[in-house]
Amino acid sequence: STGFKTRIFPIEIGDPLFTIFGGPFLPLVKRFLPPSFARTYDLGIYGVEWRDRLAERQRETPGYLVVSLFKPPELFIEDGELANAILSRRQEFEQDKVSRRIMNQFGPSLTGSVGEAWSRQRRLIAPMLNERIMETVWDESLQQTNQMMSHFSDIEGETTRSTVFGLRKIAFNILSTIGYGMQTRWSAETPKAQRHQKMDFMEALLHLVDGLLLLLVIPPWLLKQPWMPTPMRQIGEAYYQFYENSSEMLQKEREALMLSNSPRNSFLSLLASAHDAQVGSNGKEVRLHKPAFTEDQINGNLYTFTLAGYDTTANTMAYAVAMLVVYPEWQDWVIEETDRIEDTVLNVESYQEVLPILERCFAVMLETLESYVHTSSSYRSRIFDRETFTIRGQTYRIPAKTRCTISLAGLGLRKDVWGDDAFEFNPASPKVRRKRRPRFFPTMVKWATAQINSADE
């Protein structure tokens, strides 16, 4: 026995063709077929987490194990403890090939690596995520936000429909500053190259952000053909322009490092300055003169740090603002905190003084991520022997070669974990109150194990 609810299904429900063509028949399946079959069918159709939220469906099992003919079993997980246990065992549960292809689209990266390659990159990159970088993010966020608010305050009529666009520009400018060291003022205008002119680096990045999924299915050499529609052709041109510009920037960064030997607060500079090390005869690490990362690895990691993180960051901010509009009482709740900070803190722009006491702002972010996670699922594959877990006194066994779908959006819908208001937007709920607030989250899984001080405690 596996400990999970087991379902037998005639076809592989994780197959993309089933996901695409099975959707229109879902209402009929739910209406005329047995509930157990309909639930299994529903799991294979994209958006099951949002349908469950609308229906306020109760979770009756940590996961469903679906067995189909001639295919490996599939496990759909909706339990935070089990999800954390699987994600923490990277050697036993590898990231699936499709996810690795997306993460390695511009070169081998930390998030797209497995095994020894992942361990090596993590050892080199983890020290770069330090307080110096975080303070730079804070300072750049303040500048970008002030510039956007200055623009909006000058609008005639004092109303705008460009808030989401403005937040996307803030996220893009911050990430490009941290990633590439390129500071850009917030502007309502989008940079555009004239016909027959080369794109600058920022314009190329913007086109790549909008065309990431398209580049997965259509090769860039085909996209840039003159007979392609202009938006698609621009994405193809941006792909090659990105490599040309990033190669030039990397060369300039390495030349600057030879003169100063002190990296700037950008991932490009930190990755370019990293060197491999080996353990000497005395047991201590000895730095080698060989660069730790190739140009492709630098491009790949910069992509995952900046471009891949852009949509998630921008959408989280946009949803948070939307929720504050829908529920104005939480606007007042947050304003009370910011007013109190302005009255009591000498330097309201200080990263060290202000960030640790933004408890209500942090609670709104947690609740937004819990309710509207940008990536609905994460995928892992159990390649070797079966794995056994004990969660809350219950033993679960995952068979070998099982494909695990971790429902990131579904983890926040468990009333036994989050309480009776699991389906409500309530930042002051006990579900975001814990004993302490950590400074770092090693694995963000729906914040199901996140801890935070409540502003009211």
SULKA-V202317 format. One record per backbone hydrogen bond with DSSP energy under -0.5 kcal/mol. CO is the residue of the C=O (numbers start at 1). NH is the residue of the N-H. If there is no record, write none. Layout:
BEGIN
co->(CO	CO)
nh->(NH	NH)
END
This chain:
BEGIN
co->(2	5	7	9	11	12	15	16	17	18	19	22	23	25	26	27	28	29	34	35	36	37	38	39	40	41	42	45	47	48	49	50	51	52	52	53	58	62	63	64	64	65	65	66	67	68	73	74	74	75	75	76	77	79	80	81	82	83	84	86	88	89	92	92	94	96	97	98	99	100	102	104	110	114	114	115	116	117	118	119	120	121	122	125	125	126	128	130	131	132	133	134	135	136	137	138	139	140	141	142	143	144	145	146	147	148	149	150	151	152	155	162	163	164	165	166	167	168	169	170	171	172	173	174	175	176	176	177	178	179	181	194	200	201	202	203	204	205	206	207	209	211	212	213	213	214	214	219	219	220	222	225	229	230	231	232	233	234	235	236	237	238	239	240	241	242	243	244	245	246	247	248	249	250	251	252	253	254	255	256	257	264	266	267	268	269	270	274	276	278	280	284	286	290	294	295	296	297	298	299	300	301	302	302	303	306	307	307	308	309	310	311	312	313	314	315	316	317	318	319	320	321	322	323	326	327	327	328	329	330	331	332	333	334	335	336	337	338	339	340	341	346	347	350	350	351	354	355	357	358	359	360	361	362	363	364	365	366	367	368	374	376	376	378	379	380	381	381	382	387	389	389	391	394	396	397	398	399	402	402	403	403	404	404	405	405	406	406	407	410	411	413	414	414	415	419	421	424	426	429	430	432	436	440	443	444	445	447	451	452	454)
nh->(397	65	67	69	13	15	19	20	21	22	23	25	26	29	30	31	32	33	38	39	40	41	42	43	44	44	45	48	51	52	53	54	55	56	57	56	60	78	5	66	76	7	67	74	9	71	403	66	76	77	405	64	407	83	84	85	86	87	88	89	90	93	94	383	381	100	101	102	103	104	105	107	113	117	118	119	120	121	122	123	124	125	126	128	129	129	130	134	135	136	137	138	139	140	141	142	143	144	145	146	147	148	149	150	151	152	153	154	154	155	158	166	167	168	169	170	171	172	173	174	175	176	177	178	179	180	182	181	267	268	183	197	204	205	206	207	208	209	210	211	212	215	216	216	217	217	218	222	223	224	225	228	233	234	235	236	237	238	239	240	241	242	243	244	245	246	247	248	249	250	251	252	253	254	255	256	257	258	259	260	261	266	270	271	272	273	274	292	288	286	283	280	278	276	298	299	300	301	302	303	304	305	306	307	308	310	310	311	312	313	314	315	316	317	318	319	320	321	322	323	324	325	326	327	328	330	331	332	333	334	335	336	337	338	339	340	341	342	343	344	345	348	350	354	355	355	357	358	359	362	363	364	365	366	367	368	369	370	371	372	376	408	409	406	96	404	94	383	401	398	391	396	394	391	389	399	387	402	382	404	75	405	380	406	77	407	378	408	411	413	414	415	417	418	419	422	424	426	429	432	433	434	438	442	445	446	448	450	438	434	457)
END
